[in-house]
Amino acid sequence: MTTQLAAESTVIRVIGGVDTHKHTHYAAVVDDHGRFLGHREFPANDRGYQQLLAWLQGHGAVVAIGVESTGSFGATLTRFLTAQAVRVVEVNRANRLARRMDGKSDRLDAEQIARAGVMIGAPSPLRDELVVLTKKTLVNRCLRLRPESDDLLGLTAHPVRMLIAGVKLALRDLARRWKQLDAEIKALNKQIDALVRVAAPELVELHGVGVEIAGQFLVTAGDNPERIHSEAAFAKLCGVAPQPASSGRTSGRHRLSRGGDRAANSALYIITIVRMRRHQPTLDYIQRRTAEGLSKREIIRCLKRYIAREIYTNLPRPTHQDPAQNPLPSTA
C-alpha cells in the first residue's frame, strides 16, 4: 500500500495549452506547479491532433488542455480531445475580435463568408480538404458539395456522418449566398462607376482619386455645395484645416484637426499615401520639406491640405440659368 501511494505521488500532472491557427496549432505544457516543460507546433489535421496529445501525455498525466477558439479554429481539435476523454477548457484571447474589425466592406464580407465559421469548425476530413483552397476555388468547391440524404435524415445513425452532411449543406448554402452577393456588388459597382464619372469627370481624373474616393467627396459636398463658400471652408469640413497649437514658450505651431467629416479625411489620407509612393511632384515636395526639418506627420498634414484645395477646385458646380434667357412657359 505504501509503495502504491509513493508511486502515485511521483506521477507528474500536466496541463496543456493550445494556440490554434488555420493550418497549425502551437502547444505548450506546464506541470501542476506552473513549471514550463516545453512547447511544439503541430499540423491542424487528424494526425497532428494525435501527435499533439501523445506529446502532452509524454510529459505526464494530462489533467486538462486549454484550447483557444473552440468554436472556430480549435473546434476540430476540441472534438478530437473530447472523444479521447480529455478535459478541454476554452480559453479565448481578449479583444481578438476588436483587433480584426479595423476594416469592413460588403465585398470583403462576401468573400469571407465561405471561409468563416462553419468551414473552420468542420470535421477534420472535410476541413482538411477545404482549408487549403483559395477564395473563389473554395466557393466553387462548396457549391459542388453533395450531402447524402440518408445522413441528413439520420437513417445511417452515425453521428460523424450526420455532422459532415449538415456541414456540407450549410457550406453549400453559404457558397450560394456568396455568389449572389458577389453578383449584386458587381452590378452596384458598375452603376456607381457610371454615376460618379458623369457627375464629376474632372475629379476622377486627378492622380490617386478613384471612383470610390470621388464618390465620397460628392457625398461630403452634398446636394447643396453652395454652402461651402471657399476652399478653406472645404478643408475645415474635411478636417484638414490646421489648428493653432502654440503655448507660452512656442509660437507658430499647428496640429491636425480632429473635427469635420472623418470619411472625407480618410479619403484625403488615401490620396496622400498613393501620391507619396508614385507621384513625382509629391516626391519632390517631400524631399524639399524633409530637408527643411519637417517630420513625416507634418508633411502628410500639409499634403492633405493641398490636396483638399485641389479637390475643391474640381468639384462639380451647379449651373444656374438666367430666367430671362429661359422663361417659364405661360400658363395663360
N, C-alpha and C positions, 0 to 999 in steps of 0.2 A: 504493500500500500504506500509506504514511504517512497519507494523507488518510482511508483507511478506519479505521485504528486510532484516529485522532483523533476521528472521528465516533462510534465505539463507546464511547470514553472519556467522551463528553459525554452519553450516554444515562442518564437518571435511572432508577435501580432503586428500586421502591417496595414496601412491604409493607402490606397492608390488615388491618384488624381489624374484626370484626362482632359487635356485641352483639345477640343475637337475642331477639325477643319474639313474642308471639302474632300481632299484627296488623301490626307494623312491625319493621324491622331498622335499627339505627343503626351506620353505618360510619365509620371513621377511617382515615387514611392517613399513613404516615411514609416517609421515604426510607431507604436502606440505611445512612445515618449516624445514624439515630434522630431526624431533624428532623421536627417535626409539620407536615403540609402541609394538612390540612383535615378536616372531618367533615360528615356529612349523613345524614338519615333517609330511608328508602325503604319503600314498602309491601311486605308479605310476600306477594308473588304473582309470577307469571312476568314480568310487565312490570317490576315493581320489581327483580327479580333482574338483568334485562338492564340497567336503568338503573344499578344499583349497580356492576356490572362495568365498564360503559362509563365511569362516573365515576372509578373507580380507575385504569383504563387511561389516562384523560386526564391523569393526573399523571405517568405514566411507565410503564416496563416492569414489570409485576406479577411479582414473584418468588414470593410466596406470600400466602395470605389466612388469617388466623386466625379461626376460627368457633367461637362458644360453643355448647355443647349440640348437637353434630352428630347426636345420637341422638334429639332431640326437636324443639325449635323451629327448630333450624338444619338439620334433616335434608333438607328440600326444597331449601334454598339450596345445601347441600353437593353434592347430586346435580347441580344445575344447573352449578355451578362445575367439578365433576369432568368433566362432559360437554364443557365448554369447554377442557379440558386445562389447567386452573388447579390448581396445587398447594394443597391445603387442609390446614391444621394445626388439630387440635382443641384448643381452649383452654377448659377448664371453670372456672367460678368456684368458689373454695374455700368449703366449708361451706354451699353453697347448699341442699343437701337438709336439713341440720340446721335451717336457719332456717325451712324450710317445715313442719317437723314439730312446731310449737307446739301444735297441736290435732289430735285424731283421733277419729272415731267411725265405726261401721258405715254409718250413713246418709250421712255425707259421702263415705265411700269409694264407696258405691254410686252416688251422684250424679255422682262424678267419673270413674267407670270409662270412660264413653264419650268423655270429653274427653281423658283421659290417654294418653300413649304412642302408640298406633297412629294415631289421628286426626291428632295433631300432626305426625307424620312421614310422613303420606300424600303421594302425588304431588300436585303443585300443582293440577291441575284438580279433583280430588276434595276436597282440603283447602280450597281457596278457597270451595267450596260449603258445607262443614260448619262451618268455623271461626266464622262469624258467627252461628250458631244458638244459642239459649238452651238450658238444660239438658234439659228434657223434650222440647222440639221436636227437639233433636239426637238423643235416644234414639229417638224415633218415626221420624225420618228414616232412622236407621241400620237400624231394623227393616225398612224397605222397600227396602234395597239389594239388588240382584239381580245378582250376578256372572255373567258369561257362562260357560257350561260349557266352551266351546272354549278360552277364555282360561285357565281353571284347569288344563285338561289340557295346555296348551302347544301346541295344534293350530294356533293363529294364528302362533306363532313370533315374536311381537312382545313384547320384554321389558317395555315400559312397560304394555301392556295386561295382561300376565300379573301385573305388580306391582299394578296397580289392582284386578284381580279378587281377588287374595289379600287385599288390604287391606279390600275390601268384605266379604269373607267373615268376616274377623276382627272387623270392626266390628259386623256383624250378630250374631255370637255374643256379643260383649261387651254389646250392647244387650239381648239376651235375658236374659243373666245379670243385668244391671242391673234389669230388670223383675222377675225372680224374687226378687232380694234386697230390692227395694223392697216387694214384697208381703209377704215374710217379716217385715221390720222393722215394717210397719204392723200386722200381726197380733200380733206380740210386744208392741208398744207398747200395744195395746188390753188385752192380758192384764195387763201391768204396771200400767196405769192402774187397772183394776178391783181388783187385789190391794192396791195401796197405799191406795186410798180406803177399802177395807174395814178394812185393818189400822190405819190412822192417819188417820181423818177429821178430827180436830182439827188435826193437823199440816198437812194440805193447805190448810186454811182460813187459815193465817197469811199475812200480806202478804209477797209475794216468794218464797213456798215453793210450787213446783210439784210435780208428781208425781215427776220425776226427783230433785229435791233431797230431797223427803221420803223417797224410797226409799233414798237414800244414808245418811240418818240412821238408818233402820231397820237397814241393814247395819252401820253403826257400832255401834249399840246391841247388835246380835246377838241370839241366841236366849236369852241369859241376862242381861237388863237389870238383874237384882238386884245384879249385881256393881258397878254404877255407883251407889254409895250416896248421892251428893249431886250437886247441880248443879255444884259446884266440881270434883268428880271428872270429870263430863262435859266441863266446859270444858277440863280438862287433857287428857282423851282427844282432844279436837278441836284441841288445840294453840293455845288462846287464853287459857290461864291466864297472867297477866303474870309475867315473870321479873324478879327484882331486878337492877338494872344500876347500883348505886351504887359509888362509889370513895372514896378518901380525901378528895377535895375536894367530892364531891356526895353527896347522900342523897335517898332517896325516889324515885329514878328507876327506871323499869321498861322492859323491852323486849319485843318479840314473842317468843313461844315458837316454837322450831323443831322441837319434838317432836310426838308424837301422830299421829292419823290425818290425813294430808295431804289425802285426798279430802274428809273432813268439813270440814277447814279451808277448802278451796276452796269448798265449798257455802255455808259461812257468809259467805265473801267475796262470793259472787254475790248472796246475800240483802242484804248490806250495800250493795252498789252499786245494786241495784234500789231500795232504800228511800231512798238518798241522792238519787235522781232524782225520785221521786214519792210520798213518804210524809211527810205534813206533820209528824207528831211527830218524825220523824228530822231533817227540815229545821230545825225549831225547835231541836233539840238541837245540831245542827252550828253554827247561828248563835250559840248561847249559849257553846259551848265554844271557838269561834274567837275570840269577844270576850275570853275568859279567857286567850288566848295559846297554845292548843294547835295543833299542826300538823295537817295533813290526815291524815298517817300515824298520829299518836297518836289522833285522833278515830276513825279506822277501827278501830284496836285496841280502843278502848273499846266501840264499837258491836258488834263481833264478840263481845265478852264478854257484853254484854247480850242479844244475840240467842241465844247459846248457852244462857243461863238460860231464855229463853222456849221454845226448842226442847225442853229437858229437861222443862219443866213439861208440855208437850203430847205427850210420847212415850207410846205405849200402855203400860199397866201390866198385867201378868198378874193374873188374878183367881184367888185361892186359896179353895177351898171347904172348909168345916169338915167333916171326915169324919163327925162325929156327926150333922150335918144331912143328909148324903148318904152313908149307909153302903154298903159294898160288898155285893153280893148274896152270900148264904150259899152255901157250897159243900157244905153237909151234905146 
